Amino acid sequence: MYNLPMIKVICFDLDGVYFLNGKSNFLKALDELGVSENGAKRVFLNSNEMNKQYKIGRMTDEEFWSLALKEWNLQMTTQDIMDLLINDYETNPFVVEYVKKVKDAGYKKGLGF
């Protein structure tokens, strides 16, 4: 008989697993506002130093999105752009249901970035 460790937590990835199409929908929304895909990606996906500072907490939401808005030459508030991003995410109904089943079965659950 094997002596296997007890499962204590089940983690679920967010981007592309729990949430679907968020980034691509956001890029489409930016395109509709006149921001080219390359321009959007340059700031939102490929700006290594800016993203690094933001992700490790050395840059606030306000600072990051203010710089992005300036780079994209958009006249909207940081809250408006954050809402645009958040509202473009769709949940994967199969994963949402599975997370509920895991919870109902008594497992702790975690969500990862």
A tleap script that builds the chain and sets N, CA, C and O, in Angstrom:
source leaprc.protein.ff14SB
mol = sequence {
  NMET TYR ASN LEU PRO MET ILE LYS VAL ILE
  CYS PHE ASP LEU ASP GLY VAL TYR PHE LEU
  ASN GLY LYS SER ASN PHE LEU LYS ALA LEU
  ASP GLU LEU GLY VAL SER GLU ASN GLY ALA
  LYS ARG VAL PHE LEU ASN SER ASN GLU MET
  ASN LYS GLN TYR LYS ILE GLY ARG MET THR
  ASP GLU GLU PHE TRP SER LEU ALA LEU LYS
  GLU TRP ASN LEU GLN MET THR THR GLN ASP
  ILE MET ASP LEU LEU ILE ASN ASP TYR GLU
  THR ASN PRO PHE VAL VAL GLU TYR VAL LYS
  LYS VAL LYS ASP ALA GLY TYR LYS LYS GLY
  LEU GLY CPHE
}
set mol.1.N position { 0.848 -1.179 0.000 }
set mol.1.CA position { 0.000 0.000 0.000 }
set mol.1.C position { 0.897 1.248 0.000 }
set mol.1.O position { 1.886 1.311 0.730 }
set mol.2.N position { 0.544 2.218 -0.811 }
set mol.2.CA position { 1.308 3.459 -0.888 }
set mol.2.C position { 0.864 4.401 0.209 }
set mol.2.O position { -0.308 4.430 0.582 }
set mol.3.N position { 1.798 5.162 0.718 }
set mol.3.CA position { 1.501 6.159 1.727 }
set mol.3.C position { 1.498 7.528 1.047 }
set mol.3.O position { 2.514 8.223 1.047 }
set mol.4.N position { 0.372 7.912 0.474 }
set mol.4.CA position { 0.258 9.159 -0.270 }
set mol.4.C position { -0.147 10.302 0.661 }
set mol.4.O position { -0.916 10.098 1.601 }
set mol.5.N position { 0.366 11.496 0.401 }
set mol.5.CA position { -0.030 12.637 1.236 }
set mol.5.C position { -1.499 13.000 0.987 }
set mol.5.O position { -2.025 12.830 -0.113 }
set mol.6.N position { -2.126 13.492 2.025 }
set mol.6.CA position { -3.525 13.895 1.918 }
set mol.6.C position { -3.626 15.206 1.128 }
set mol.6.O position { -2.839 16.128 1.341 }
set mol.7.N position { -4.568 15.277 0.245 }
set mol.7.CA position { -4.791 16.514 -0.519 }
set mol.7.C position { -5.437 17.527 0.421 }
set mol.7.O position { -6.477 17.259 1.021 }
set mol.8.N position { -4.805 18.693 0.538 }
set mol.8.CA position { -5.309 19.721 1.438 }
set mol.8.C position { -5.959 20.883 0.690 }
set mol.8.O position { -6.933 21.471 1.160 }
set mol.9.N position { -5.413 21.202 -0.464 }
set mol.9.CA position { -5.902 22.343 -1.234 }
set mol.9.C position { -5.851 21.980 -2.715 }
set mol.9.O position { -4.929 21.301 -3.168 }
set mol.10.N position { -6.840 22.435 -3.451 }
set mol.10.CA position { -6.840 22.294 -4.908 }
set mol.10.C position { -6.809 23.704 -5.480 }
set mol.10.O position { -7.668 24.529 -5.171 }
set mol.11.N position { -5.808 23.974 -6.318 }
set mol.11.CA position { -5.643 25.313 -6.896 }
set mol.11.C position { -6.112 25.332 -8.344 }
set mol.11.O position { -5.950 24.360 -9.082 }
set mol.12.N position { -6.685 26.438 -8.725 }
set mol.12.CA position { -7.160 26.637 -10.091 }
set mol.12.C position { -6.507 27.893 -10.650 }
set mol.12.O position { -6.480 28.931 -9.990 }
set mol.13.N position { -5.985 27.798 -11.858 }
set mol.13.CA position { -5.419 28.939 -12.551 }
set mol.13.C position { -6.562 29.857 -12.983 }
set mol.13.O position { -7.650 29.390 -13.322 }
set mol.14.N position { -6.311 31.143 -12.968 }
set mol.14.CA position { -7.353 32.085 -13.358 }
set mol.14.C position { -7.378 32.342 -14.863 }
set mol.14.O position { -8.376 32.068 -15.529 }
set mol.15.N position { -6.287 32.865 -15.390 }
set mol.15.CA position { -6.276 33.355 -16.763 }
set mol.15.C position { -6.217 32.200 -17.759 }
set mol.15.O position { -5.210 31.500 -17.861 }
set mol.16.N position { -7.299 32.018 -18.480 }
set mol.16.CA position { -7.369 30.960 -19.485 }
set mol.16.C position { -8.007 29.680 -18.978 }
set mol.16.O position { -8.320 28.793 -19.771 }
set mol.17.N position { -8.206 29.567 -17.673 }
set mol.17.CA position { -8.849 28.386 -17.096 }
set mol.17.C position { -10.168 28.813 -16.458 }
set mol.17.O position { -11.240 28.456 -16.948 }
set mol.18.N position { -10.094 29.568 -15.381 }
set mol.18.CA position { -11.312 30.034 -14.709 }
set mol.18.C position { -11.961 31.163 -15.522 }
set mol.18.O position { -13.180 31.215 -15.684 }
set mol.19.N position { -11.115 32.056 -16.023 }
set mol.19.CA position { -11.595 33.155 -16.862 }
set mol.19.C position { -11.190 32.906 -18.307 }
set mol.19.O position { -10.078 32.458 -18.585 }
set mol.20.N position { -12.103 33.200 -19.215 }
set mol.20.CA position { -11.859 33.011 -20.645 }
set mol.20.C position { -11.849 34.342 -21.378 }
set mol.20.O position { -12.619 35.244 -21.048 }
set mol.21.N position { -10.996 34.463 -22.351 }
set mol.21.CA position { -11.022 35.554 -23.334 }
set mol.21.C position { -10.840 36.952 -22.768 }
set mol.21.O position { -11.085 37.925 -23.480 }
set mol.22.N position { -10.429 37.088 -21.539 }
set mol.22.CA position { -10.318 38.412 -20.938 }
set mol.22.C position { -9.375 39.330 -21.681 }
set mol.22.O position { -9.743 40.450 -22.036 }
set mol.23.N position { -8.167 38.867 -21.917 }
set mol.23.CA position { -7.181 39.716 -22.579 }
set mol.23.C position { -7.574 40.008 -24.020 }
set mol.23.O position { -7.465 41.148 -24.472 }
set mol.24.N position { -8.026 39.001 -24.740 }
set mol.24.CA position { -8.393 39.241 -26.140 }
set mol.24.C position { -9.605 40.164 -26.237 }
set mol.24.O position { -9.667 41.011 -27.129 }
set mol.25.N position { -10.566 40.010 -25.330 }
set mol.25.CA position { -11.723 40.915 -25.333 }
set mol.25.C position { -11.308 42.344 -24.993 }
set mol.25.O position { -11.826 43.300 -25.570 }
set mol.26.N position { -10.373 42.486 -24.057 }
set mol.26.CA position { -9.874 43.815 -23.688 }
set mol.26.C position { -9.150 44.454 -24.874 }
set mol.26.O position { -9.330 45.641 -25.144 }
set mol.27.N position { -8.334 43.672 -25.581 }
set mol.27.CA position { -7.643 44.204 -26.753 }
set mol.27.C position { -8.636 44.647 -27.829 }
set mol.27.O position { -8.420 45.659 -28.495 }
set mol.28.N position { -9.720 43.894 -27.997 }
set mol.28.CA position { -10.765 44.291 -28.960 }
set mol.28.C position { -11.440 45.586 -28.519 }
set mol.28.O position { -11.707 46.463 -29.341 }
set mol.29.N position { -11.712 45.704 -27.230 }
set mol.29.CA position { -12.346 46.920 -26.712 }
set mol.29.C position { -11.425 48.124 -26.913 }
set mol.29.O position { -11.886 49.207 -27.273 }
set mol.30.N position { -10.141 47.936 -26.682 }
set mol.30.CA position { -9.185 49.024 -26.911 }
set mol.30.C position { -9.139 49.404 -28.388 }
set mol.30.O position { -9.053 50.583 -28.732 }
set mol.31.N position { -9.197 48.403 -29.252 }
set mol.31.CA position { -9.212 48.660 -30.700 }
set mol.31.C position { -10.414 49.530 -31.067 }
set mol.31.O position { -10.302 50.439 -31.890 }
set mol.32.N position { -11.553 49.247 -30.459 }
set mol.32.CA position { -12.754 50.049 -30.725 }
set mol.32.C position { -12.594 51.488 -30.233 }
set mol.32.O position { -13.287 52.389 -30.705 }
set mol.33.N position { -11.682 51.702 -29.286 }
set mol.33.CA position { -11.401 53.052 -28.787 }
set mol.33.C position { -10.283 53.731 -29.580 }
set mol.33.O position { -9.895 54.860 -29.277 }
set mol.34.N position { -9.766 53.030 -30.604 }
set mol.34.CA position { -8.746 53.609 -31.463 }
set mol.34.C position { -7.316 53.244 -31.105 }
set mol.34.O position { -6.378 53.822 -31.653 }
set mol.35.N position { -7.131 52.295 -30.195 }
set mol.35.CA position { -5.794 51.861 -29.812 }
set mol.35.C position { -5.435 50.640 -30.656 }
set mol.35.O position { -6.148 49.636 -30.640 }
set mol.36.N position { -4.336 50.729 -31.388 }
set mol.36.CA position { -3.932 49.600 -32.225 }
set mol.36.C position { -3.577 48.406 -31.345 }
set mol.36.O position { -3.230 48.561 -30.174 }
set mol.37.N position { -3.669 47.222 -31.927 }
set mol.37.CA position { -3.334 46.014 -31.175 }
set mol.37.C position { -1.884 46.058 -30.704 }
set mol.37.O position { -1.583 45.701 -29.566 }
set mol.38.N position { -0.983 46.500 -31.593 }
set mol.38.CA position { 0.429 46.589 -31.210 }
set mol.38.C position { 0.642 47.598 -30.090 }
set mol.38.O position { 1.421 47.354 -29.168 }
set mol.39.N position { -0.045 48.721 -30.170 }
set mol.39.CA position { 0.064 49.736 -29.126 }
set mol.39.C position { -0.475 49.237 -27.799 }
set mol.39.O position { 0.099 49.501 -26.742 }
set mol.40.N position { -1.571 48.520 -27.862 }
set mol.40.CA position { -2.159 47.966 -26.641 }
set mol.40.C position { -1.238 46.925 -26.026 }
set mol.40.O position { -0.984 46.949 -24.822 }
set mol.41.N position { -0.737 46.010 -26.850 }
set mol.41.CA position { 0.144 44.950 -26.352 }
set mol.41.C position { 1.455 45.511 -25.810 }
set mol.41.O position { 1.999 44.996 -24.833 }
set mol.42.N position { 1.959 46.564 -26.445 }
set mol.42.CA position { 3.217 47.154 -26.006 }
set mol.42.C position { 3.126 47.586 -24.535 }
set mol.42.O position { 4.088 47.440 -23.781 }
set mol.43.N position { 2.001 48.103 -24.146 }
set mol.43.CA position { 1.820 48.568 -22.769 }
set mol.43.C position { 1.256 47.468 -21.880 }
set mol.43.O position { 1.774 47.217 -20.792 }
set mol.44.N position { 0.206 46.818 -22.337 }
set mol.44.CA position { -0.543 45.885 -21.495 }
set mol.44.C position { 0.139 44.541 -21.338 }
set mol.44.O position { 0.068 43.949 -20.261 }
set mol.45.N position { 0.791 44.041 -22.363 }
set mol.45.CA position { 1.366 42.705 -22.296 }
set mol.45.C position { 2.892 42.668 -22.354 }
set mol.45.O position { 3.509 41.786 -21.758 }
set mol.46.N position { 3.497 43.600 -23.053 }
set mol.46.CA position { 4.922 43.480 -23.330 }
set mol.46.C position { 5.817 44.464 -22.595 }
set mol.46.O position { 7.040 44.365 -22.694 }
set mol.47.N position { 5.253 45.399 -21.870 }
set mol.47.CA position { 6.064 46.385 -21.161 }
set mol.47.C position { 6.631 45.743 -19.900 }
set mol.47.O position { 6.076 45.880 -18.810 }
set mol.48.N position { 7.748 45.040 -20.070 }
set mol.48.CA position { 8.290 44.227 -18.987 }
set mol.48.C position { 8.536 44.997 -17.704 }
set mol.48.O position { 8.107 44.553 -16.639 }
set mol.49.N position { 9.205 46.127 -17.768 }
set mol.49.CA position { 9.542 46.857 -16.549 }
set mol.49.C position { 8.285 47.407 -15.870 }
set mol.49.O position { 8.138 47.301 -14.653 }
set mol.50.N position { 7.390 47.986 -16.652 }
set mol.50.CA position { 6.163 48.542 -16.081 }
set mol.50.C position { 5.307 47.432 -15.472 }
set mol.50.O position { 4.806 47.578 -14.357 }
set mol.51.N position { 5.138 46.331 -16.195 }
set mol.51.CA position { 4.350 45.209 -15.682 }
set mol.51.C position { 4.993 44.603 -14.441 }
set mol.51.O position { 4.297 44.248 -13.489 }
set mol.52.N position { 6.307 44.485 -14.446 }
set mol.52.CA position { 7.009 43.930 -13.286 }
set mol.52.C position { 6.773 44.808 -12.065 }
set mol.52.O position { 6.443 44.300 -10.993 }
set mol.53.N position { 6.935 46.102 -12.212 }
set mol.53.CA position { 6.727 47.017 -11.086 }
set mol.53.C position { 5.290 46.934 -10.568 }
set mol.53.O position { 5.045 46.987 -9.363 }
set mol.54.N position { 4.367 46.808 -11.482 }
set mol.54.CA position { 2.947 46.709 -11.121 }
set mol.54.C position { 2.657 45.401 -10.395 }
set mol.54.O position { 1.998 45.396 -9.355 }
set mol.55.N position { 3.148 44.294 -10.943 }
set mol.55.CA position { 2.841 42.975 -10.385 }
set mol.55.C position { 3.484 42.732 -9.024 }
set mol.55.O position { 2.949 41.969 -8.219 }
set mol.56.N position { 4.609 43.361 -8.758 }
set mol.56.CA position { 5.237 43.160 -7.453 }
set mol.56.C position { 4.814 44.225 -6.442 }
set mol.56.O position { 5.333 44.266 -5.327 }
set mol.57.N position { 3.877 45.081 -6.830 }
set mol.57.CA position { 3.306 46.042 -5.896 }
set mol.57.C position { 4.073 47.337 -5.743 }
set mol.57.O position { 3.808 48.106 -4.819 }
set mol.58.N position { 5.014 47.592 -6.625 }
set mol.58.CA position { 5.755 48.856 -6.559 }
set mol.58.C position { 5.090 49.959 -7.372 }
set mol.58.O position { 5.559 51.097 -7.405 }
set mol.59.N position { 4.009 49.607 -8.017 }
set mol.59.CA position { 3.221 50.571 -8.787 }
set mol.59.C position { 1.761 50.283 -8.490 }
set mol.59.O position { 1.320 49.137 -8.566 }
set mol.60.N position { 1.023 51.310 -8.158 }
set mol.60.CA position { -0.393 51.137 -7.833 }
set mol.60.C position { -1.221 50.978 -9.101 }
set mol.60.O position { -0.744 51.240 -10.206 }
set mol.61.N position { -2.467 50.545 -8.929 }
set mol.61.CA position { -3.400 50.495 -10.068 }
set mol.61.C position { -3.466 51.856 -10.734 }
set mol.61.O position { -3.381 51.971 -11.956 }
set mol.62.N position { -3.616 52.872 -9.924 }
set mol.62.CA position { -3.738 54.244 -10.436 }
set mol.62.C position { -2.512 54.626 -11.277 }
set mol.62.O position { -2.655 55.187 -12.363 }
set mol.63.N position { -1.325 54.326 -10.784 }
set mol.63.CA position { -0.096 54.668 -11.511 }
set mol.63.C position { 0.013 53.885 -12.822 }
set mol.63.O position { 0.299 54.460 -13.872 }
set mol.64.N position { -0.216 52.577 -12.754 }
set mol.64.CA position { -0.096 51.743 -13.949 }
set mol.64.C position { -1.070 52.185 -15.028 }
set mol.64.O position { -0.680 52.419 -16.172 }
set mol.65.N position { -2.339 52.298 -14.656 }
set mol.65.CA position { -3.346 52.618 -15.665 }
set mol.65.C position { -3.262 54.061 -16.133 }
set mol.65.O position { -3.638 54.357 -17.267 }
set mol.66.N position { -2.779 54.965 -15.292 }
set mol.66.CA position { -2.545 56.346 -15.745 }
set mol.66.C position { -1.485 56.378 -16.833 }
set mol.66.O position { -1.640 57.065 -17.842 }
set mol.67.N position { -0.402 55.626 -16.622 }
set mol.67.CA position { 0.645 55.544 -17.652 }
set mol.67.C position { 0.124 54.898 -18.934 }
set mol.67.O position { 0.443 55.343 -20.037 }
set mol.68.N position { -0.672 53.854 -18.782 }
set mol.68.CA position { -1.246 53.182 -19.957 }
set mol.68.C position { -2.150 54.147 -20.734 }
set mol.68.O position { -2.057 54.247 -21.957 }
set mol.69.N position { -3.008 54.841 -20.021 }
set mol.69.CA position { -3.920 55.789 -20.686 }
set mol.69.C position { -3.148 56.884 -21.408 }
set mol.69.O position { -3.509 57.289 -22.513 }
set mol.70.N position { -2.086 57.357 -20.774 }
set mol.70.CA position { -1.252 58.391 -21.408 }
set mol.70.C position { -0.604 57.835 -22.666 }
set mol.70.O position { -0.600 58.491 -23.707 }
set mol.71.N position { -0.055 56.627 -22.574 }
set mol.71.CA position { 0.599 55.990 -23.724 }
set mol.71.C position { -0.388 55.776 -24.878 }
set mol.71.O position { -0.040 55.941 -26.047 }
set mol.72.N position { -1.611 55.411 -24.530 }
set mol.72.CA position { -2.637 55.149 -25.534 }
set mol.72.C position { -3.383 56.407 -25.959 }
set mol.72.O position { -4.210 56.365 -26.870 }
set mol.73.N position { -3.094 57.515 -25.308 }
set mol.73.CA position { -3.758 58.794 -25.600 }
set mol.73.C position { -5.284 58.692 -25.479 }
set mol.73.O position { -6.029 59.172 -26.333 }
set mol.74.N position { -5.719 58.055 -24.396 }
set mol.74.CA position { -7.160 57.914 -24.137 }
set mol.74.C position { -7.592 58.872 -23.035 }
set mol.74.O position { -6.906 59.034 -22.025 }
set mol.75.N position { -8.714 59.488 -23.243 }
set mol.75.CA position { -9.263 60.427 -22.274 }
set mol.75.C position { -10.353 59.740 -21.459 }
set mol.75.O position { -11.543 59.943 -21.699 }
set mol.76.N position { -9.939 58.935 -20.503 }
set mol.76.CA position { -10.881 58.277 -19.608 }
set mol.76.C position { -10.203 58.135 -18.256 }
set mol.76.O position { -8.992 58.324 -18.138 }
set mol.77.N position { -10.979 57.804 -17.245 }
set mol.77.CA position { -10.401 57.666 -15.918 }
set mol.77.C position { -9.745 56.291 -15.764 }
set mol.77.O position { -10.027 55.365 -16.524 }
set mol.78.N position { -8.879 56.183 -14.781 }
set mol.78.CA position { -8.266 54.884 -14.515 }
set mol.78.C position { -9.334 53.871 -14.102 }
set mol.78.O position { -9.236 52.689 -14.434 }
set mol.79.N position { -10.348 54.334 -13.383 }
set mol.79.CA position { -11.430 53.426 -13.002 }
set mol.79.C position { -12.174 52.922 -14.230 }
set mol.79.O position { -12.550 51.752 -14.292 }
set mol.80.N position { -12.390 53.801 -15.211 }
set mol.80.CA position { -13.069 53.394 -16.448 }
set mol.80.C position { -12.290 52.307 -17.190 }
set mol.80.O position { -12.877 51.343 -17.680 }
set mol.81.N position { -10.958 52.467 -17.272 }
set mol.81.CA position { -10.168 51.474 -18.007 }
set mol.81.C position { -10.100 50.163 -17.231 }
set mol.81.O position { -10.119 49.090 -17.835 }
set mol.82.N position { -10.022 50.232 -15.902 }
set mol.82.CA position { -10.023 49.006 -15.102 }
set mol.82.C position { -11.365 48.286 -15.228 }
set mol.82.O position { -11.410 47.059 -15.321 }
set mol.83.N position { -12.456 49.051 -15.229 }
set mol.83.CA position { -13.785 48.451 -15.409 }
set mol.83.C position { -13.898 47.791 -16.779 }
set mol.83.O position { -14.484 46.717 -16.910 }
set mol.84.N position { -13.337 48.434 -17.794 }
set mol.84.CA position { -13.356 47.865 -19.143 }
set mol.84.C position { -12.640 46.514 -19.160 }
set mol.84.O position { -13.133 45.554 -19.753 }
set mol.85.N position { -11.496 46.445 -18.520 }
set mol.85.CA position { -10.751 45.193 -18.450 }
set mol.85.C position { -11.540 44.132 -17.687 }
set mol.85.O position { -11.712 43.015 -18.175 }
set mol.86.N position { -12.008 44.467 -16.521 }
set mol.86.CA position { -12.711 43.497 -15.668 }
set mol.86.C position { -13.994 43.004 -16.329 }
set mol.86.O position { -14.300 41.812 -16.286 }
set mol.87.N position { -14.724 43.895 -16.925 }
set mol.87.CA position { -16.005 43.517 -17.540 }
set mol.87.C position { -15.834 42.662 -18.784 }
set mol.87.O position { -16.785 42.023 -19.233 }
set mol.88.N position { -14.625 42.644 -19.348 }
set mol.88.CA position { -14.382 41.843 -20.550 }
set mol.88.C position { -14.045 40.391 -20.240 }
set mol.88.O position { -13.935 39.574 -21.154 }
set mol.89.N position { -13.880 40.056 -18.950 }
set mol.89.CA position { -13.595 38.671 -18.592 }
set mol.89.C position { -14.884 37.871 -18.509 }
set mol.89.O position { -15.895 38.348 -17.994 }
set mol.90.N position { -14.835 36.653 -19.021 }
set mol.90.CA position { -15.953 35.718 -18.949 }
set mol.90.C position { -15.497 34.520 -18.125 }
set mol.90.O position { -14.364 34.061 -18.271 }
set mol.91.N position { -16.367 34.016 -17.265 }
set mol.91.CA position { -15.993 32.820 -16.510 }
set mol.91.C position { -16.303 31.570 -17.320 }
set mol.91.O position { -17.240 31.540 -18.118 }
set mol.92.N position { -15.504 30.551 -17.099 }
set mol.92.CA position { -15.711 29.251 -17.720 }
set mol.92.C position { -16.733 28.504 -16.860 }
set mol.92.O position { -16.409 28.114 -15.739 }
set mol.93.N position { -17.952 28.294 -17.353 }
set mol.93.CA position { -18.998 27.695 -16.518 }
set mol.93.C position { -18.650 26.294 -16.016 }
set mol.93.O position { -19.080 25.898 -14.932 }
set mol.94.N position { -17.887 25.555 -16.786 }
set mol.94.CA position { -17.501 24.206 -16.359 }
set mol.94.C position { -16.548 24.258 -15.168 }
set mol.94.O position { -16.659 23.460 -14.237 }
set mol.95.N position { -15.616 25.200 -15.207 }
set mol.95.CA position { -14.666 25.336 -14.102 }
set mol.95.C position { -15.368 25.909 -12.875 }
set mol.95.O position { -15.099 25.475 -11.755 }
set mol.96.N position { -16.255 26.869 -13.067 }
set mol.96.CA position { -17.014 27.424 -11.937 }
set mol.96.C position { -17.785 26.311 -11.228 }
set mol.96.O position { -17.790 26.239 -9.999 }
set mol.97.N position { -18.427 25.454 -11.997 }
set mol.97.CA position { -19.184 24.337 -11.423 }
set mol.97.C position { -18.255 23.366 -10.700 }
set mol.97.O position { -18.589 22.863 -9.628 }
set mol.98.N position { -17.098 23.106 -11.285 }
set mol.98.CA position { -16.149 22.185 -10.669 }
set mol.98.C position { -15.606 22.751 -9.355 }
set mol.98.O position { -15.440 22.017 -8.381 }
set mol.99.N position { -15.333 24.047 -9.331 }
set mol.99.CA position { -14.872 24.696 -8.097 }
set mol.99.C position { -15.930 24.554 -7.001 }
set mol.99.O position { -15.598 24.313 -5.840 }
set mol.100.N position { -17.193 24.703 -7.371 }
set mol.100.CA position { -18.281 24.516 -6.391 }
set mol.100.C position { -18.298 23.083 -5.873 }
set mol.100.O position { -18.488 22.855 -4.678 }
set mol.101.N position { -18.103 22.125 -6.758 }
set mol.101.CA position { -18.089 20.716 -6.336 }
set mol.101.C position { -16.921 20.436 -5.395 }
set mol.101.O position { -17.073 19.710 -4.413 }
set mol.102.N position { -15.775 20.999 -5.688 }
set mol.102.CA position { -14.604 20.837 -4.833 }
set mol.102.C position { -14.881 21.414 -3.449 }
set mol.102.O position { -14.559 20.802 -2.430 }
set mol.103.N position { -15.477 22.588 -3.430 }
set mol.103.CA position { -15.820 23.228 -2.153 }
set mol.103.C position { -16.827 22.377 -1.392 }
set mol.103.O position { -16.659 22.132 -0.198 }
set mol.104.N position { -17.870 21.928 -2.079 }
set mol.104.CA position { -18.912 21.108 -1.435 }
set mol.104.C position { -18.367 19.783 -0.914 }
set mol.104.O position { -18.900 19.212 0.038 }
set mol.105.N position { -17.287 19.295 -1.555 }
set mol.105.CA position { -16.674 18.045 -1.112 }
set mol.105.C position { -15.764 18.260 0.104 }
set mol.105.O position { -15.210 17.307 0.651 }
set mol.106.N position { -15.619 19.512 0.513 }
set mol.106.CA position { -14.848 19.805 1.714 }
set mol.106.C position { -13.401 20.197 1.492 }
set mol.106.O position { -12.659 20.384 2.456 }
set mol.107.N position { -12.984 20.325 0.231 }
set mol.107.CA position { -11.605 20.733 -0.039 }
set mol.107.C position { -11.479 22.241 0.036 }
set mol.107.O position { -12.415 22.977 -0.275 }
set mol.108.N position { -10.307 22.686 0.455 }
set mol.108.CA position { -9.992 24.099 0.357 }
set mol.108.C position { -9.619 24.354 -1.089 }
set mol.108.O position { -9.048 23.494 -1.759 }
set mol.109.N position { -9.943 25.525 -1.554 }
set mol.109.CA position { -9.630 25.849 -2.947 }
set mol.109.C position { -8.778 27.102 -3.002 }
set mol.109.O position { -8.870 27.975 -2.139 }
set mol.110.N position { -7.969 27.173 -4.008 }
set mol.110.CA position { -7.140 28.352 -4.229 }
set mol.110.C position { -7.201 28.750 -5.669 }
set mol.110.O position { -7.368 27.912 -6.555 }
set mol.111.N position { -7.065 30.041 -5.905 }
set mol.111.CA position { -7.040 30.560 -7.264 }
set mol.111.C position { -5.687 31.187 -7.484 }
set mol.111.O position { -5.210 31.964 -6.658 }
set mol.112.N position { -5.059 30.845 -8.615 }
set mol.112.CA position { -3.722 31.355 -8.912 }
set mol.112.C position { -3.732 32.299 -10.090 }
set mol.112.O position { -4.653 32.295 -10.907 }
set mol.113.N position { -2.702 33.101 -10.164 }
set mol.113.CA position { -2.598 34.101 -11.239 }
set mol.113.C position { -1.745 33.590 -12.338 }
set mol.113.O position { -1.536 34.285 -13.332 }
savepdb mol mol.pdb
quit
